[in-house]
Amino acid sequence: MVRRYGDKIVLKLSDSKPETSKRKGKRHTSNGLRNKQIGLENIDDWEGPPLWDLSLGGDGCPKFLCDRMIEGLAKQLRCVGIDAAVPYSKKPDNRTLVEQADKEKRVLLTQDAKVLRHDYLIKNQIYRLKNHLKKDQLIERVFFCEGMCTAVIETLCSIIKADRRYLQVISTFQLNIDEDQLMSRCTKCNGRFIERPLSIEEAVEVAEGFQVIPDCVLKKKVEFWQCKECNHLYWEVL
C-alpha cells in the first residue's frame, strides 16, 4: 500500500509484473523466406530436360510460353519456326501461367523473378531471361550450338537484329534452326501455314475486306502464304 496525494492506493501482487498486451503479435516464420528461395538456385543455369523432351513424355518439339512482358520475343521465335505461345488472358496470374505451361508441355519464359518464388513450380518448367549477358557473349555461344551452320546464324541475326533475349533462348536450349524453318509460323497467332503458296489472284480474293496488299507487291511475281488459324497473309519482300 502506498500513499499518493493523500489517498491510499492498494497494490496487488499482479501489479508488480509488467503489463502485457492482449493483442496477439505476428508470428515470424521462415515460410516466406523459404518460398522465396524455391527455384532461385536454378536462375542462372538451365539444367534440363525441358517438358517437351521425349524422356518426359513430350513430342521432342521445342515449345515455349512467353509471358506478357516478353510477348515480342514470342513473335521473333515464330519467325524461325519455333512454337512460342502467349498467355490466354491479358493479365494472367502466376499460377495460371504455370498451369498453361504444364498442360501444353512448354517452358515458361519470363524476366520476372517473382514467378520463381512459388512452390507449385515443376522442375525445369521455367527459365528466367537474364539481362546482364553481353550481346557478343551470346552470339559466341550460339555459334557453338551443335548442328547450326554459320549461314543460318547470320541469317537469323540479320532478321532479328541480334536481340539478346532471342539469342539467349537459342543458345541456352541449343536449338537447331534449319533454313526450312524460317517463316514457317504465323507471327500473329503462332499457327502454321497452308501447304502450298497462293497465287496473286487467290491472295487478292482472300484479303478482300480483311487485309490490304500494297499495289507494289501485286505488281511483282511473289508467292503468298496463308495462316491456317487466323488467315493472315504473308509474302516475300524482294
Backbone torsions as a table, in degrees:
resi	resn	phi	psi	omega
1	MET	NA	132.7	178.3
2	VAL	-125.2	160.2	179.0
3	ARG	-112.4	127.2	-178.4
4	ARG	-134.0	123.1	-179.1
5	TYR	51.7	36.1	176.1
6	GLY	82.9	-5.9	180.0
7	ASP	-102.6	150.8	177.8
8	LYS	-86.9	131.6	176.7
9	ILE	-121.4	121.7	-179.2
10	VAL	-95.0	123.4	178.6
11	LEU	-99.3	132.6	176.3
12	LYS	-90.4	166.6	179.3
13	LEU	-63.2	-34.9	-179.3
14	SER	-69.0	-23.0	-178.9
15	ASP	-69.8	-17.7	179.9
16	SER	-79.3	-10.0	-179.9
17	LYS	-95.6	146.5	179.7
18	PRO	-64.1	139.5	-178.5
19	GLU	-74.3	132.6	179.6
20	THR	-108.1	145.9	-179.3
21	SER	-75.3	138.3	177.7
22	LYS	-76.1	-14.1	-179.1
23	ARG	-76.6	127.8	-178.1
24	LYS	-72.5	133.8	177.9
25	GLY	-85.6	164.6	179.8
26	LYS	-73.3	136.3	174.8
27	ARG	-85.6	125.0	-179.7
28	HIS	-92.6	114.4	179.6
29	THR	-115.7	169.8	-180.0
30	SER	-93.0	6.7	-177.5
31	ASN	-61.4	-43.8	-178.7
32	GLY	-61.6	-43.5	179.2
33	LEU	-65.7	-39.0	-179.4
34	ARG	-65.4	-40.6	178.5
35	ASN	-63.6	-35.0	-180.0
36	LYS	-69.1	-26.6	-176.9
37	GLN	-85.4	-14.5	-177.4
38	ILE	-64.4	122.7	176.7
39	GLY	82.3	-12.0	-176.3
40	LEU	-70.1	-21.7	-178.6
41	GLU	-71.2	-15.5	-177.6
42	ASN	-107.1	17.5	-177.4
43	ILE	-65.8	-45.6	-168.3
44	ASP	-78.6	-29.7	-175.3
45	ASP	-130.2	138.8	176.2
46	TRP	-92.2	129.5	-177.3
47	GLU	-103.2	-36.2	179.7
48	GLY	76.6	-179.5	-3.7
49	PRO	-78.1	157.6	178.4
50	PRO	-73.3	167.7	-175.7
51	LEU	-64.2	-23.9	-178.5
52	TRP	-84.2	-2.3	-177.3
53	ASP	-62.9	144.6	-178.4
54	LEU	-61.5	-32.2	-179.2
55	SER	-67.4	-18.6	179.4
56	LEU	-105.0	10.8	179.0
57	GLY	90.1	8.9	178.1
58	GLY	-83.4	-179.3	-178.7
59	ASP	-97.8	2.5	177.5
60	GLY	84.8	-4.8	-179.1
61	CYS	-94.7	126.6	-179.6
62	PRO	-58.3	132.7	179.3
63	LYS	-138.7	133.6	-179.8
64	PHE	-128.4	154.9	171.8
65	LEU	-124.0	113.6	-179.4
66	CYS	-96.1	127.5	178.6
67	ASP	-70.0	172.6	-172.9
68	ARG	-62.9	-24.5	-179.4
69	MET	-69.1	-25.7	-177.8
70	ILE	-124.4	38.0	-179.9
71	GLU	-61.8	-30.5	177.6
72	GLY	-63.4	-32.0	177.6
73	LEU	-65.0	-36.2	178.6
74	ALA	-59.2	-41.7	179.7
75	LYS	-65.6	-37.8	178.6
76	GLN	-67.5	-39.7	177.8
77	LEU	-65.3	-36.0	178.4
78	ARG	-65.4	-29.0	-179.8
79	CYS	-60.7	-26.5	179.7
80	VAL	-110.2	22.9	171.7
81	GLY	81.7	11.5	-179.9
82	ILE	-87.2	133.5	179.6
83	ASP	-71.0	105.5	-177.8
84	ALA	-130.3	109.5	-178.5
85	ALA	-97.8	168.0	175.0
86	VAL	-124.4	163.7	-178.6
87	PRO	-60.1	152.9	179.5
88	TYR	-63.8	-44.2	-177.3
89	SER	-102.4	163.9	-177.9
90	LYS	-76.4	-29.0	-179.6
91	LYS	-130.2	68.2	-178.8
92	PRO	-77.2	148.9	173.6
93	ASP	-83.2	170.8	-174.3
94	ASN	-63.2	-38.7	-179.9
95	ARG	-64.3	-38.6	178.7
96	THR	-63.2	-40.7	177.5
97	LEU	-60.8	-46.2	-178.5
98	VAL	-64.7	-41.3	-179.9
99	GLU	-65.1	-40.2	177.9
100	GLN	-65.0	-42.8	178.7
101	ALA	-61.9	-40.8	-179.6
102	ASP	-68.6	-42.2	-178.4
103	LYS	-64.1	-39.3	-176.2
104	GLU	-97.8	7.9	179.1
105	LYS	56.8	48.4	-178.7
106	ARG	-113.7	156.6	170.2
107	VAL	-94.6	126.7	-179.2
108	LEU	-80.6	123.0	176.8
109	LEU	-101.8	132.4	-178.8
110	THR	-154.6	161.7	171.2
111	GLN	-111.2	2.7	-176.4
112	ASP	-93.4	111.1	-179.1
113	ALA	-67.6	-21.4	-177.7
114	LYS	-64.2	-29.4	-179.3
115	VAL	-63.4	-29.7	-176.3
116	LEU	-74.9	-6.3	-173.3
117	ARG	-90.9	3.2	-174.6
118	HIS	-96.7	140.5	-175.1
119	ASP	-81.4	-2.0	179.2
120	TYR	-93.6	7.3	177.6
121	LEU	-71.3	143.8	174.5
122	ILE	-93.6	146.3	-178.2
123	LYS	-57.2	135.4	178.3
124	ASN	58.9	31.9	177.9
125	GLN	-96.0	-16.2	-173.5
126	ILE	-137.8	145.1	175.4
127	TYR	-133.1	126.5	179.2
128	ARG	-92.9	121.8	177.9
129	LEU	-71.9	136.7	-176.6
130	LYS	-103.5	148.7	-177.6
131	ASN	-103.7	-8.9	-171.6
132	HIS	-88.6	-8.3	-179.6
133	LEU	-79.1	137.8	179.7
134	LYS	-79.8	153.7	-177.3
135	LYS	-61.8	-40.2	-179.1
136	ASP	-63.4	-37.1	177.9
137	GLN	-64.4	-41.5	-178.5
138	LEU	-66.8	-43.9	-179.6
139	ILE	-61.9	-40.2	179.0
140	GLU	-62.8	-40.3	179.2
141	ARG	-67.2	-36.5	179.7
142	VAL	-65.5	-37.2	-178.0
143	PHE	-62.2	-23.8	-178.3
144	PHE	-94.6	3.8	176.1
145	CYS	-66.7	130.2	-176.2
146	GLU	-64.0	133.7	176.2
147	GLY	87.4	-2.3	-179.5
148	MET	-97.7	118.8	178.0
149	CYS	-84.8	158.7	-176.7
150	THR	-61.8	-38.5	-177.9
151	ALA	-61.7	-42.3	179.9
152	VAL	-65.7	-42.5	180.0
153	ILE	-61.3	-44.0	179.7
154	GLU	-63.3	-38.3	178.2
155	THR	-64.4	-45.0	-179.8
156	LEU	-63.2	-42.1	-178.8
157	CYS	-64.6	-35.1	178.7
158	SER	-72.8	-32.6	-179.4
159	ILE	-69.3	-47.5	-174.6
160	ILE	-103.8	9.3	177.2
161	LYS	56.1	37.7	174.9
162	ALA	53.5	47.8	176.9
163	ASP	-61.2	131.8	-175.1
164	ARG	-62.3	-42.0	-177.5
165	ARG	-65.3	-41.5	-179.5
166	TYR	-63.3	-49.4	-179.1
167	LEU	-62.9	-32.3	179.1
168	GLN	-64.9	-40.9	178.5
169	VAL	-66.7	-45.1	-178.9
170	ILE	-60.5	-44.9	-176.3
171	SER	-75.1	-40.0	-177.5
172	THR	-64.6	-44.1	-177.0
173	PHE	-95.8	3.5	177.0
174	GLN	49.1	54.9	-178.5
175	LEU	-82.1	131.0	177.6
176	ASN	-93.8	119.5	-178.2
177	ILE	-108.4	122.2	175.6
178	ASP	-98.2	160.2	179.5
179	GLU	-62.3	-30.0	179.8
180	ASP	-66.7	-20.0	-178.8
181	GLN	-81.4	-19.1	-177.6
182	LEU	-61.4	129.1	179.4
183	MET	53.4	45.6	176.6
184	SER	-104.7	-0.8	177.7
185	ARG	-130.4	152.1	176.7
186	CYS	-74.3	126.1	-179.8
187	THR	-74.0	-15.4	-178.9
188	LYS	-83.8	-43.5	-173.0
189	CYS	-126.9	-2.6	-179.7
190	ASN	77.5	9.2	179.9
191	GLY	-77.9	169.9	177.3
192	ARG	-93.1	160.1	177.8
193	PHE	-89.8	158.4	174.0
194	ILE	-65.4	158.9	-169.3
195	GLU	-65.6	-32.3	-176.4
196	ARG	-119.9	149.9	177.9
197	PRO	-71.1	156.3	178.6
198	LEU	-93.6	149.1	173.1
199	SER	-77.6	171.3	179.2
200	ILE	-60.8	-43.0	-179.4
201	GLU	-62.3	-43.9	179.4
202	GLU	-65.7	-39.5	-179.6
203	ALA	-65.4	-40.9	179.2
204	VAL	-63.0	-40.2	179.9
205	GLU	-66.3	-42.3	-179.7
206	VAL	-67.9	-37.7	-174.5
207	ALA	-79.2	-12.5	-175.5
208	GLU	-59.1	122.3	179.7
209	GLY	72.1	6.3	-175.2
210	PHE	-127.0	-42.2	-175.7
211	GLN	-150.1	143.1	-178.7
212	VAL	-97.2	125.4	175.3
213	ILE	-102.8	121.1	-178.4
214	PRO	-58.9	146.3	179.8
215	ASP	-60.8	-35.1	-179.4
216	CYS	-63.6	-28.1	177.8
217	VAL	-76.4	-39.4	-179.2
218	LEU	-65.9	-24.9	-179.5
219	LYS	-79.5	-13.3	-179.0
220	LYS	-102.4	156.2	178.2
221	LYS	-87.5	86.7	-179.9
222	VAL	-120.8	158.0	176.9
223	GLU	-97.6	147.7	-179.6
224	PHE	-115.6	143.2	176.2
225	TRP	-121.9	140.7	-176.9
226	GLN	-119.2	134.8	177.8
227	CYS	-73.3	136.4	179.4
228	LYS	-69.5	-28.2	-173.2
229	GLU	-88.5	-53.1	-174.2
230	CYS	-108.1	-2.9	177.6
231	ASN	68.1	10.7	179.0
232	HIS	-67.2	142.0	-178.2
233	LEU	-99.1	145.0	176.0
234	TYR	-131.4	152.4	176.5
235	TRP	-148.4	159.4	-178.2
236	GLU	-79.7	134.7	177.5
237	VAL	-91.1	116.2	-178.0
238	LEU	-93.3	NA	NA
